[in-house]
Amino acid sequence: MNDGILSGPIDLDGPRRAPAAPLPRVAATPGLVIVQRATKAPLRVRSLAGAVLLVEDRRGVARKVRNEPGAFSVDGRAVELVPTAA
């Protein structure tokens, strides 16, 4: 008798993962300090244009990065950066 994980039928209609909670939306105001979650690098926002975020690192070197929801955190929480209100 084999009681392994694959010994019984697979339940393809079983419970599914719950949808993720929406991320808090934070205005990408110039000077805002964010952390790139993939690299843990602290960055300072210069501007946001469409999906392109212009940031500078702690040495003052500016670069462009893609603005993806959840790619950055503010105060330790993953966020979605949005344009500032005009």
PDB file of N, CA, C and O in Angstrom, chain B, residues numbered from 101:
ATOM      1  N   MET B 101       0.839  -1.171   0.000  1.00  0.00           N
ATOM      2  CA  MET B 101       0.000   0.000   0.000  1.00  0.00           C
ATOM      3  C   MET B 101       0.890   1.241   0.000  1.00  0.00           C
ATOM      4  O   MET B 101       1.771   1.385   0.847  1.00  0.00           O
ATOM      5  N   ASN B 102       0.648   2.142  -0.966  1.00  0.00           N
ATOM      6  CA  ASN B 102       1.451   3.344  -1.112  1.00  0.00           C
ATOM      7  C   ASN B 102       0.590   4.551  -0.740  1.00  0.00           C
ATOM      8  O   ASN B 102      -0.419   4.825  -1.390  1.00  0.00           O
ATOM      9  N   ASP B 103       0.991   5.265   0.304  1.00  0.00           N
ATOM     10  CA  ASP B 103       0.225   6.424   0.769  1.00  0.00           C
ATOM     11  C   ASP B 103       0.962   7.736   0.493  1.00  0.00           C
ATOM     12  O   ASP B 103       0.871   8.676   1.283  1.00  0.00           O
ATOM     13  N   GLY B 104       1.688   7.805  -0.620  1.00  0.00           N
ATOM     14  CA  GLY B 104       2.428   9.014  -0.960  1.00  0.00           C
ATOM     15  C   GLY B 104       1.518  10.138  -1.431  1.00  0.00           C
ATOM     16  O   GLY B 104       0.311   9.954  -1.589  1.00  0.00           O
ATOM     17  N   ILE B 105       2.101  11.279  -1.649  1.00  0.00           N
ATOM     18  CA  ILE B 105       1.341  12.466  -2.030  1.00  0.00           C
ATOM     19  C   ILE B 105       0.631  12.283  -3.370  1.00  0.00           C
ATOM     20  O   ILE B 105      -0.417  12.888  -3.598  1.00  0.00           O
ATOM     21  N   LEU B 106       1.184  11.464  -4.250  1.00  0.00           N
ATOM     22  CA  LEU B 106       0.583  11.249  -5.562  1.00  0.00           C
ATOM     23  C   LEU B 106      -0.171   9.927  -5.675  1.00  0.00           C
ATOM     24  O   LEU B 106      -0.486   9.485  -6.780  1.00  0.00           O
ATOM     25  N   SER B 107      -0.463   9.288  -4.528  1.00  0.00           N
ATOM     26  CA  SER B 107      -1.122   7.991  -4.577  1.00  0.00           C
ATOM     27  C   SER B 107      -2.605   8.082  -4.891  1.00  0.00           C
ATOM     28  O   SER B 107      -3.191   7.120  -5.387  1.00  0.00           O
ATOM     29  N   GLY B 108      -3.219   9.219  -4.611  1.00  0.00           N
ATOM     30  CA  GLY B 108      -4.648   9.365  -4.849  1.00  0.00           C
ATOM     31  C   GLY B 108      -4.918  10.222  -6.068  1.00  0.00           C
ATOM     32  O   GLY B 108      -3.990  10.735  -6.693  1.00  0.00           O
ATOM     33  N   PRO B 109      -6.180  10.376  -6.403  1.00  0.00           N
ATOM     34  CA  PRO B 109      -6.528  11.236  -7.542  1.00  0.00           C
ATOM     35  C   PRO B 109      -6.206  12.705  -7.250  1.00  0.00           C
ATOM     36  O   PRO B 109      -6.257  13.149  -6.103  1.00  0.00           O
ATOM     37  N   ILE B 110      -5.882  13.432  -8.290  1.00  0.00           N
ATOM     38  CA  ILE B 110      -5.567  14.845  -8.148  1.00  0.00           C
ATOM     39  C   ILE B 110      -6.863  15.644  -8.249  1.00  0.00           C
ATOM     40  O   ILE B 110      -7.637  15.466  -9.189  1.00  0.00           O
ATOM     41  N   ASP B 111      -7.093  16.517  -7.288  1.00  0.00           N
ATOM     42  CA  ASP B 111      -8.300  17.332  -7.256  1.00  0.00           C
ATOM     43  C   ASP B 111      -8.046  18.633  -8.018  1.00  0.00           C
ATOM     44  O   ASP B 111      -7.559  19.609  -7.447  1.00  0.00           O
ATOM     45  N   LEU B 112      -8.377  18.638  -9.302  1.00  0.00           N
ATOM     46  CA  LEU B 112      -8.150  19.817 -10.130  1.00  0.00           C
ATOM     47  C   LEU B 112      -9.130  20.946  -9.829  1.00  0.00           C
ATOM     48  O   LEU B 112      -8.890  22.092 -10.209  1.00  0.00           O
ATOM     49  N   ASP B 113     -10.222  20.633  -9.156  1.00  0.00           N
ATOM     50  CA  ASP B 113     -11.213  21.642  -8.821  1.00  0.00           C
ATOM     51  C   ASP B 113     -11.133  22.041  -7.351  1.00  0.00           C
ATOM     52  O   ASP B 113     -12.087  22.591  -6.802  1.00  0.00           O
ATOM     53  N   GLY B 114     -10.008  21.767  -6.720  1.00  0.00           N
ATOM     54  CA  GLY B 114      -9.826  22.072  -5.303  1.00  0.00           C
ATOM     55  C   GLY B 114      -9.748  23.557  -5.041  1.00  0.00           C
ATOM     56  O   GLY B 114      -9.905  24.366  -5.955  1.00  0.00           O
ATOM     57  N   PRO B 115      -9.504  23.918  -3.788  1.00  0.00           N
ATOM     58  CA  PRO B 115      -9.453  25.335  -3.433  1.00  0.00           C
ATOM     59  C   PRO B 115      -8.336  26.064  -4.181  1.00  0.00           C
ATOM     60  O   PRO B 115      -7.252  25.525  -4.404  1.00  0.00           O
ATOM     61  N   ARG B 116      -8.626  27.264  -4.545  1.00  0.00           N
ATOM     62  CA  ARG B 116      -7.664  28.098  -5.267  1.00  0.00           C
ATOM     63  C   ARG B 116      -7.076  29.128  -4.306  1.00  0.00           C
ATOM     64  O   ARG B 116      -7.630  29.395  -3.240  1.00  0.00           O
ATOM     65  N   ARG B 117      -5.951  29.694  -4.704  1.00  0.00           N
ATOM     66  CA  ARG B 117      -5.325  30.747  -3.921  1.00  0.00           C
ATOM     67  C   ARG B 117      -6.227  31.981  -3.944  1.00  0.00           C
ATOM     68  O   ARG B 117      -6.775  32.346  -4.984  1.00  0.00           O
ATOM     69  N   ALA B 118      -6.368  32.599  -2.806  1.00  0.00           N
ATOM     70  CA  ALA B 118      -7.183  33.810  -2.707  1.00  0.00           C
ATOM     71  C   ALA B 118      -6.511  34.941  -3.486  1.00  0.00           C
ATOM     72  O   ALA B 118      -5.282  35.021  -3.509  1.00  0.00           O
ATOM     73  N   PRO B 119      -7.288  35.809  -4.119  1.00  0.00           N
ATOM     74  CA  PRO B 119      -6.672  36.929  -4.835  1.00  0.00           C
ATOM     75  C   PRO B 119      -5.891  37.821  -3.880  1.00  0.00           C
ATOM     76  O   PRO B 119      -6.277  38.005  -2.725  1.00  0.00           O
ATOM     77  N   ALA B 120      -4.801  38.365  -4.371  1.00  0.00           N
ATOM     78  CA  ALA B 120      -3.965  39.235  -3.543  1.00  0.00           C
ATOM     79  C   ALA B 120      -4.712  40.518  -3.200  1.00  0.00           C
ATOM     80  O   ALA B 120      -5.495  41.036  -3.997  1.00  0.00           O
ATOM     81  N   ALA B 121      -4.454  41.008  -2.017  1.00  0.00           N
ATOM     82  CA  ALA B 121      -5.061  42.274  -1.601  1.00  0.00           C
ATOM     83  C   ALA B 121      -4.461  43.394  -2.444  1.00  0.00           C
ATOM     84  O   ALA B 121      -3.281  43.337  -2.788  1.00  0.00           O
ATOM     85  N   PRO B 122      -5.244  44.397  -2.778  1.00  0.00           N
ATOM     86  CA  PRO B 122      -4.698  45.504  -3.571  1.00  0.00           C
ATOM     87  C   PRO B 122      -3.589  46.223  -2.801  1.00  0.00           C
ATOM     88  O   PRO B 122      -3.643  46.359  -1.578  1.00  0.00           O
ATOM     89  N   LEU B 123      -2.597  46.672  -3.540  1.00  0.00           N
ATOM     90  CA  LEU B 123      -1.480  47.391  -2.935  1.00  0.00           C
ATOM     91  C   LEU B 123      -1.889  48.826  -2.621  1.00  0.00           C
ATOM     92  O   LEU B 123      -2.681  49.423  -3.350  1.00  0.00           O
ATOM     93  N   PRO B 124      -1.350  49.379  -1.535  1.00  0.00           N
ATOM     94  CA  PRO B 124      -1.616  50.793  -1.274  1.00  0.00           C
ATOM     95  C   PRO B 124      -0.991  51.641  -2.375  1.00  0.00           C
ATOM     96  O   PRO B 124       0.114  51.356  -2.836  1.00  0.00           O
ATOM     97  N   ARG B 125      -1.702  52.680  -2.792  1.00  0.00           N
ATOM     98  CA  ARG B 125      -1.208  53.578  -3.846  1.00  0.00           C
ATOM     99  C   ARG B 125      -0.538  54.768  -3.188  1.00  0.00           C
ATOM    100  O   ARG B 125      -1.106  55.422  -2.313  1.00  0.00           O
ATOM    101  N   VAL B 126       0.696  55.036  -3.632  1.00  0.00           N
ATOM    102  CA  VAL B 126       1.479  56.136  -3.073  1.00  0.00           C
ATOM    103  C   VAL B 126       1.902  57.050  -4.213  1.00  0.00           C
ATOM    104  O   VAL B 126       2.404  56.583  -5.235  1.00  0.00           O
ATOM    105  N   ALA B 127       1.699  58.354  -4.039  1.00  0.00           N
ATOM    106  CA  ALA B 127       2.099  59.325  -5.056  1.00  0.00           C
ATOM    107  C   ALA B 127       3.621  59.391  -5.127  1.00  0.00           C
ATOM    108  O   ALA B 127       4.295  59.517  -4.105  1.00  0.00           O
ATOM    109  N   ALA B 128       4.150  59.305  -6.333  1.00  0.00           N
ATOM    110  CA  ALA B 128       5.597  59.331  -6.568  1.00  0.00           C
ATOM    111  C   ALA B 128       6.074  60.780  -6.580  1.00  0.00           C
ATOM    112  O   ALA B 128       6.456  61.307  -7.625  1.00  0.00           O
ATOM    113  N   THR B 129       6.052  61.410  -5.428  1.00  0.00           N
ATOM    114  CA  THR B 129       6.471  62.807  -5.326  1.00  0.00           C
ATOM    115  C   THR B 129       7.992  62.893  -5.346  1.00  0.00           C
ATOM    116  O   THR B 129       8.665  62.051  -4.752  1.00  0.00           O
ATOM    117  N   PRO B 130       8.539  63.893  -6.017  1.00  0.00           N
ATOM    118  CA  PRO B 130       9.994  64.063  -6.034  1.00  0.00           C
ATOM    119  C   PRO B 130      10.537  64.152  -4.610  1.00  0.00           C
ATOM    120  O   PRO B 130      10.003  64.881  -3.774  1.00  0.00           O
ATOM    121  N   GLY B 131      11.596  63.408  -4.349  1.00  0.00           N
ATOM    122  CA  GLY B 131      12.201  63.374  -3.023  1.00  0.00           C
ATOM    123  C   GLY B 131      11.762  62.203  -2.173  1.00  0.00           C
ATOM    124  O   GLY B 131      12.383  61.922  -1.148  1.00  0.00           O
ATOM    125  N   LEU B 132      10.702  61.509  -2.575  1.00  0.00           N
ATOM    126  CA  LEU B 132      10.214  60.352  -1.819  1.00  0.00           C
ATOM    127  C   LEU B 132      11.276  59.257  -1.823  1.00  0.00           C
ATOM    128  O   LEU B 132      11.803  58.907  -2.879  1.00  0.00           O
ATOM    129  N   VAL B 133      11.590  58.716  -0.649  1.00  0.00           N
ATOM    130  CA  VAL B 133      12.554  57.631  -0.540  1.00  0.00           C
ATOM    131  C   VAL B 133      11.801  56.309  -0.645  1.00  0.00           C
ATOM    132  O   VAL B 133      10.863  56.048   0.108  1.00  0.00           O
ATOM    133  N   ILE B 134      12.231  55.481  -1.595  1.00  0.00           N
ATOM    134  CA  ILE B 134      11.621  54.167  -1.821  1.00  0.00           C
ATOM    135  C   ILE B 134      12.730  53.119  -1.771  1.00  0.00           C
ATOM    136  O   ILE B 134      13.912  53.456  -1.828  1.00  0.00           O
ATOM    137  N   VAL B 135      12.346  51.864  -1.666  1.00  0.00           N
ATOM    138  CA  VAL B 135      13.301  50.765  -1.698  1.00  0.00           C
ATOM    139  C   VAL B 135      12.901  49.836  -2.831  1.00  0.00           C
ATOM    140  O   VAL B 135      11.754  49.397  -2.914  1.00  0.00           O
ATOM    141  N   GLN B 136      13.853  49.543  -3.697  1.00  0.00           N
ATOM    142  CA  GLN B 136      13.596  48.581  -4.768  1.00  0.00           C
ATOM    143  C   GLN B 136      13.615  47.203  -4.127  1.00  0.00           C
ATOM    144  O   GLN B 136      14.647  46.777  -3.609  1.00  0.00           O
ATOM    145  N   ARG B 137      12.500  46.509  -4.155  1.00  0.00           N
ATOM    146  CA  ARG B 137      12.359  45.263  -3.402  1.00  0.00           C
ATOM    147  C   ARG B 137      13.269  44.156  -3.901  1.00  0.00           C
ATOM    148  O   ARG B 137      13.702  43.323  -3.105  1.00  0.00           O
ATOM    149  N   ALA B 138      13.574  44.118  -5.191  1.00  0.00           N
ATOM    150  CA  ALA B 138      14.417  43.054  -5.737  1.00  0.00           C
ATOM    151  C   ALA B 138      15.861  43.178  -5.276  1.00  0.00           C
ATOM    152  O   ALA B 138      16.531  42.168  -5.061  1.00  0.00           O
ATOM    153  N   THR B 139      16.347  44.401  -5.124  1.00  0.00           N
ATOM    154  CA  THR B 139      17.748  44.606  -4.770  1.00  0.00           C
ATOM    155  C   THR B 139      17.950  45.158  -3.368  1.00  0.00           C
ATOM    156  O   THR B 139      19.078  45.211  -2.880  1.00  0.00           O
ATOM    157  N   LYS B 140      16.869  45.569  -2.717  1.00  0.00           N
ATOM    158  CA  LYS B 140      16.905  46.210  -1.394  1.00  0.00           C
ATOM    159  C   LYS B 140      17.627  47.550  -1.421  1.00  0.00           C
ATOM    160  O   LYS B 140      18.036  48.049  -0.373  1.00  0.00           O
ATOM    161  N   ALA B 141      17.790  48.140  -2.604  1.00  0.00           N
ATOM    162  CA  ALA B 141      18.494  49.404  -2.756  1.00  0.00           C
ATOM    163  C   ALA B 141      17.573  50.577  -2.458  1.00  0.00           C
ATOM    164  O   ALA B 141      16.490  50.671  -3.035  1.00  0.00           O
ATOM    165  N   PRO B 142      17.989  51.479  -1.557  1.00  0.00           N
ATOM    166  CA  PRO B 142      17.199  52.688  -1.331  1.00  0.00           C
ATOM    167  C   PRO B 142      17.401  53.656  -2.485  1.00  0.00           C
ATOM    168  O   PRO B 142      18.517  53.830  -2.974  1.00  0.00           O
ATOM    169  N   LEU B 143      16.321  54.282  -2.914  1.00  0.00           N
ATOM    170  CA  LEU B 143      16.345  55.212  -4.043  1.00  0.00           C
ATOM    171  C   LEU B 143      15.507  56.429  -3.699  1.00  0.00           C
ATOM    172  O   LEU B 143      14.621  56.364  -2.846  1.00  0.00           O
ATOM    173  N   ARG B 144      15.790  57.540  -4.366  1.00  0.00           N
ATOM    174  CA  ARG B 144      15.008  58.758  -4.188  1.00  0.00           C
ATOM    175  C   ARG B 144      14.327  59.063  -5.515  1.00  0.00           C
ATOM    176  O   ARG B 144      14.979  59.091  -6.559  1.00  0.00           O
ATOM    177  N   VAL B 145      13.018  59.290  -5.477  1.00  0.00           N
ATOM    178  CA  VAL B 145      12.240  59.558  -6.682  1.00  0.00           C
ATOM    179  C   VAL B 145      12.576  60.948  -7.208  1.00  0.00           C
ATOM    180  O   VAL B 145      12.618  61.921  -6.455  1.00  0.00           O
ATOM    181  N   ARG B 146      12.813  61.021  -8.514  1.00  0.00           N
ATOM    182  CA  ARG B 146      12.947  62.323  -9.180  1.00  0.00           C
ATOM    183  C   ARG B 146      11.668  62.647  -9.947  1.00  0.00           C
ATOM    184  O   ARG B 146      11.131  63.750  -9.839  1.00  0.00           O
ATOM    185  N   SER B 147      11.182  61.664 -10.733  1.00  0.00           N
ATOM    186  CA  SER B 147       9.956  61.892 -11.501  1.00  0.00           C
ATOM    187  C   SER B 147       9.372  60.562 -11.948  1.00  0.00           C
ATOM    188  O   SER B 147      10.044  59.531 -11.931  1.00  0.00           O
ATOM    189  N   LEU B 148       8.120  60.608 -12.344  1.00  0.00           N
ATOM    190  CA  LEU B 148       7.422  59.448 -12.897  1.00  0.00           C
ATOM    191  C   LEU B 148       6.727  59.903 -14.163  1.00  0.00           C
ATOM    192  O   LEU B 148       5.911  60.825 -14.142  1.00  0.00           O
ATOM    193  N   ALA B 149       7.062  59.241 -15.282  1.00  0.00           N
ATOM    194  CA  ALA B 149       6.438  59.554 -16.574  1.00  0.00           C
ATOM    195  C   ALA B 149       5.979  58.248 -17.192  1.00  0.00           C
ATOM    196  O   ALA B 149       6.792  57.463 -17.681  1.00  0.00           O
ATOM    197  N   GLY B 150       4.667  58.015 -17.168  1.00  0.00           N
ATOM    198  CA  GLY B 150       4.140  56.749 -17.686  1.00  0.00           C
ATOM    199  C   GLY B 150       4.607  55.606 -16.809  1.00  0.00           C
ATOM    200  O   GLY B 150       4.378  55.607 -15.599  1.00  0.00           O
ATOM    201  N   ALA B 151       5.268  54.619 -17.426  1.00  0.00           N
ATOM    202  CA  ALA B 151       5.777  53.469 -16.678  1.00  0.00           C
ATOM    203  C   ALA B 151       7.255  53.620 -16.348  1.00  0.00           C
ATOM    204  O   ALA B 151       7.880  52.675 -15.865  1.00  0.00           O
ATOM    205  N   VAL B 152       7.825  54.799 -16.605  1.00  0.00           N
ATOM    206  CA  VAL B 152       9.259  55.015 -16.370  1.00  0.00           C
ATOM    207  C   VAL B 152       9.445  55.909 -15.149  1.00  0.00           C
ATOM    208  O   VAL B 152       8.933  57.027 -15.086  1.00  0.00           O
ATOM    209  N   LEU B 153      10.181  55.391 -14.196  1.00  0.00           N
ATOM    210  CA  LEU B 153      10.452  56.096 -12.960  1.00  0.00           C
ATOM    211  C   LEU B 153      11.909  56.538 -12.990  1.00  0.00           C
ATOM    212  O   LEU B 153      12.807  55.714 -13.158  1.00  0.00           O
ATOM    213  N   LEU B 154      12.144  57.830 -12.827  1.00  0.00           N
ATOM    214  CA  LEU B 154      13.506  58.355 -12.762  1.00  0.00           C
ATOM    215  C   LEU B 154      13.859  58.471 -11.292  1.00  0.00           C
ATOM    216  O   LEU B 154      13.192  59.176 -10.534  1.00  0.00           O
ATOM    217  N   VAL B 155      14.932  57.763 -10.889  1.00  0.00           N
ATOM    218  CA  VAL B 155      15.342  57.723  -9.490  1.00  0.00           C
ATOM    219  C   VAL B 155      16.827  58.027  -9.394  1.00  0.00           C
ATOM    220  O   VAL B 155      17.548  58.002 -10.391  1.00  0.00           O
ATOM    221  N   GLU B 156      17.272  58.315  -8.176  1.00  0.00           N
ATOM    222  CA  GLU B 156      18.705  58.458  -7.948  1.00  0.00           C
ATOM    223  C   GLU B 156      19.080  57.607  -6.742  1.00  0.00           C
ATOM    224  O   GLU B 156      18.313  57.467  -5.789  1.00  0.00           O
ATOM    225  N   ASP B 157      20.289  57.040  -6.814  1.00  0.00           N
ATOM    226  CA  ASP B 157      20.748  56.211  -5.702  1.00  0.00           C
ATOM    227  C   ASP B 157      21.429  57.081  -4.659  1.00  0.00           C
ATOM    228  O   ASP B 157      21.450  58.305  -4.793  1.00  0.00           O
ATOM    229  N   ARG B 158      21.983  56.470  -3.626  1.00  0.00           N
ATOM    230  CA  ARG B 158      22.554  57.259  -2.529  1.00  0.00           C
ATOM    231  C   ARG B 158      23.828  58.003  -2.924  1.00  0.00           C
ATOM    232  O   ARG B 158      24.277  58.892  -2.200  1.00  0.00           O
ATOM    233  N   ARG B 159      24.414  57.642  -4.074  1.00  0.00           N
ATOM    234  CA  ARG B 159      25.578  58.387  -4.582  1.00  0.00           C
ATOM    235  C   ARG B 159      25.162  59.546  -5.476  1.00  0.00           C
ATOM    236  O   ARG B 159      26.008  60.322  -5.921  1.00  0.00           O
ATOM    237  N   GLY B 160      23.851  59.670  -5.743  1.00  0.00           N
ATOM    238  CA  GLY B 160      23.356  60.747  -6.589  1.00  0.00           C
ATOM    239  C   GLY B 160      23.303  60.397  -8.061  1.00  0.00           C
ATOM    240  O   GLY B 160      23.029  61.265  -8.890  1.00  0.00           O
ATOM    241  N   VAL B 161      23.564  59.127  -8.407  1.00  0.00           N
ATOM    242  CA  VAL B 161      23.522  58.691  -9.798  1.00  0.00           C
ATOM    243  C   VAL B 161      22.077  58.440 -10.202  1.00  0.00           C
ATOM    244  O   VAL B 161      21.375  57.648  -9.573  1.00  0.00           O
ATOM    245  N   ALA B 162      21.638  59.123 -11.260  1.00  0.00           N
ATOM    246  CA  ALA B 162      20.259  58.986 -11.733  1.00  0.00           C
ATOM    247  C   ALA B 162      20.153  57.855 -12.738  1.00  0.00           C
ATOM    248  O   ALA B 162      21.066  57.628 -13.531  1.00  0.00           O
ATOM    249  N   ARG B 163      19.022  57.138 -12.701  1.00  0.00           N
ATOM    250  CA  ARG B 163      18.750  56.086 -13.680  1.00  0.00           C
ATOM    251  C   ARG B 163      17.253  55.906 -13.813  1.00  0.00           C
ATOM    252  O   ARG B 163      16.470  56.304 -12.951  1.00  0.00           O
ATOM    253  N   LYS B 164      16.887  55.293 -14.921  1.00  0.00           N
ATOM    254  CA  LYS B 164      15.483  55.015 -15.184  1.00  0.00           C
ATOM    255  C   LYS B 164      15.192  53.561 -14.855  1.00  0.00           C
ATOM    256  O   LYS B 164      15.979  52.670 -15.173  1.00  0.00           O
ATOM    257  N   VAL B 165      14.058  53.333 -14.217  1.00  0.00           N
ATOM    258  CA  VAL B 165      13.609  51.981 -13.899  1.00  0.00           C
ATOM    259  C   VAL B 165      12.141  51.864 -14.259  1.00  0.00           C
ATOM    260  O   VAL B 165      11.417  52.859 -14.295  1.00  0.00           O
ATOM    261  N   ARG B 166      11.710  50.647 -14.525  1.00  0.00           N
ATOM    262  CA  ARG B 166      10.311  50.389 -14.845  1.00  0.00           C
ATOM    263  C   ARG B 166       9.486  50.435 -13.565  1.00  0.00           C
ATOM    264  O   ARG B 166       9.872  49.855 -12.550  1.00  0.00           O
ATOM    265  N   ASN B 167       8.375  51.109 -13.614  1.00  0.00           N
ATOM    266  CA  ASN B 167       7.473  51.211 -12.467  1.00  0.00           C
ATOM    267  C   ASN B 167       6.429  50.100 -12.551  1.00  0.00           C
ATOM    268  O   ASN B 167       5.445  50.207 -13.282  1.00  0.00           O
ATOM    269  N   GLU B 168       6.662  49.045 -11.797  1.00  0.00           N
ATOM    270  CA  GLU B 168       5.734  47.911 -11.733  1.00  0.00           C
ATOM    271  C   GLU B 168       5.061  47.905 -10.363  1.00  0.00           C
ATOM    272  O   GLU B 168       5.731  48.155  -9.361  1.00  0.00           O
ATOM    273  N   PRO B 169       3.766  47.629 -10.287  1.00  0.00           N
ATOM    274  CA  PRO B 169       3.103  47.549  -8.983  1.00  0.00           C
ATOM    275  C   PRO B 169       3.783  46.505  -8.096  1.00  0.00           C
ATOM    276  O   PRO B 169       3.986  45.365  -8.513  1.00  0.00           O
ATOM    277  N   GLY B 170       4.131  46.898  -6.883  1.00  0.00           N
ATOM    278  CA  GLY B 170       4.755  45.987  -5.931  1.00  0.00           C
ATOM    279  C   GLY B 170       6.262  45.890  -6.054  1.00  0.00           C
ATOM    280  O   GLY B 170       6.890  45.198  -5.253  1.00  0.00           O
ATOM    281  N   ALA B 171       6.866  46.555  -7.025  1.00  0.00           N
ATOM    282  CA  ALA B 171       8.320  46.477  -7.205  1.00  0.00           C
ATOM    283  C   ALA B 171       9.070  47.334  -6.189  1.00  0.00           C
ATOM    284  O   ALA B 171      10.269  47.150  -5.984  1.00  0.00           O
ATOM    285  N   PHE B 172       8.369  48.266  -5.556  1.00  0.00           N
ATOM    286  CA  PHE B 172       9.005  49.178  -4.605  1.00  0.00           C
ATOM    287  C   PHE B 172       8.246  49.153  -3.289  1.00  0.00           C
ATOM    288  O   PHE B 172       7.063  48.815  -3.237  1.00  0.00           O
ATOM    289  N   SER B 173       8.953  49.519  -2.229  1.00  0.00           N
ATOM    290  CA  SER B 173       8.293  49.618  -0.929  1.00  0.00           C
ATOM    291  C   SER B 173       8.574  50.982  -0.317  1.00  0.00           C
ATOM    292  O   SER B 173       9.592  51.616  -0.594  1.00  0.00           O
ATOM    293  N   VAL B 174       7.645  51.410   0.517  1.00  0.00           N
ATOM    294  CA  VAL B 174       7.757  52.640   1.281  1.00  0.00           C
ATOM    295  C   VAL B 174       7.458  52.273   2.730  1.00  0.00           C
ATOM    296  O   VAL B 174       6.418  51.687   3.030  1.00  0.00           O
ATOM    297  N   ASP B 175       8.368  52.620   3.613  1.00  0.00           N
ATOM    298  CA  ASP B 175       8.223  52.290   5.040  1.00  0.00           C
ATOM    299  C   ASP B 175       7.989  50.796   5.259  1.00  0.00           C
ATOM    300  O   ASP B 175       7.218  50.404   6.135  1.00  0.00           O
ATOM    301  N   GLY B 176       8.664  49.961   4.454  1.00  0.00           N
ATOM    302  CA  GLY B 176       8.594  48.516   4.630  1.00  0.00           C
ATOM    303  C   GLY B 176       7.383  47.834   4.015  1.00  0.00           C
ATOM    304  O   GLY B 176       7.246  46.618   4.143  1.00  0.00           O
ATOM    305  N   ARG B 177       6.497  48.573   3.352  1.00  0.00           N
ATOM    306  CA  ARG B 177       5.294  47.981   2.747  1.00  0.00           C
ATOM    307  C   ARG B 177       5.362  48.099   1.237  1.00  0.00           C
ATOM    308  O   ARG B 177       5.692  49.159   0.704  1.00  0.00           O
ATOM    309  N   ALA B 178       5.050  47.015   0.549  1.00  0.00           N
ATOM    310  CA  ALA B 178       4.989  47.037  -0.912  1.00  0.00           C
ATOM    311  C   ALA B 178       3.891  47.997  -1.337  1.00  0.00           C
ATOM    312  O   ALA B 178       2.810  48.020  -0.749  1.00  0.00           O
ATOM    313  N   VAL B 179       4.180  48.799  -2.376  1.00  0.00           N
ATOM    314  CA  VAL B 179       3.232  49.815  -2.816  1.00  0.00           C
ATOM    315  C   VAL B 179       3.144  49.845  -4.334  1.00  0.00           C
ATOM    316  O   VAL B 179       3.960  49.254  -5.040  1.00  0.00           O
ATOM    317  N   GLU B 180       2.139  50.546  -4.804  1.00  0.00           N
ATOM    318  CA  GLU B 180       2.015  50.874  -6.216  1.00  0.00           C
ATOM    319  C   GLU B 180       2.239  52.378  -6.342  1.00  0.00           C
ATOM    320  O   GLU B 180       1.463  53.174  -5.814  1.00  0.00           O
ATOM    321  N   LEU B 181       3.308  52.762  -7.047  1.00  0.00           N
ATOM    322  CA  LEU B 181       3.599  54.183  -7.224  1.00  0.00           C
ATOM    323  C   LEU B 181       2.729  54.742  -8.327  1.00  0.00           C
ATOM    324  O   LEU B 181       2.619  54.156  -9.404  1.00  0.00           O
ATOM    325  N   VAL B 182       2.110  55.880  -8.056  1.00  0.00           N
ATOM    326  CA  VAL B 182       1.220  56.528  -9.025  1.00  0.00           C
ATOM    327  C   VAL B 182       1.677  57.969  -9.218  1.00  0.00           C
ATOM    328  O   VAL B 182       2.360  58.523  -8.356  1.00  0.00           O
ATOM    329  N   PRO B 183       1.304  58.586 -10.349  1.00  0.00           N
ATOM    330  CA  PRO B 183       1.683  59.987 -10.563  1.00  0.00           C
ATOM    331  C   PRO B 183       1.069  60.896  -9.503  1.00  0.00           C
ATOM    332  O   PRO B 183       0.012  60.602  -8.944  1.00  0.00           O
ATOM    333  N   THR B 184       1.750  61.998  -9.243  1.00  0.00           N
ATOM    334  CA  THR B 184       1.225  62.960  -8.277  1.00  0.00           C
ATOM    335  C   THR B 184       0.031  63.678  -8.898  1.00  0.00           C
ATOM    336  O   THR B 184      -0.052  63.837 -10.116  1.00  0.00           O
ATOM    337  N   ALA B 185      -0.877  64.102  -8.051  1.00  0.00           N
ATOM    338  CA  ALA B 185      -2.058  64.837  -8.531  1.00  0.00           C
ATOM    339  C   ALA B 185      -1.611  66.210  -9.011  1.00  0.00           C
ATOM    340  O   ALA B 185      -0.812  66.880  -8.357  1.00  0.00           O
ATOM    341  N   ALA B 186      -2.137  66.618 -10.160  1.00  0.00           N
ATOM    342  CA  ALA B 186      -1.735  67.914 -10.730  1.00  0.00           C
ATOM    343  C   ALA B 186      -2.497  69.048 -10.119  1.00  0.00           C
ATOM    344  O   ALA B 186      -2.282  70.204 -10.484  1.00  0.00           O
TER     345      ALA B 186
END
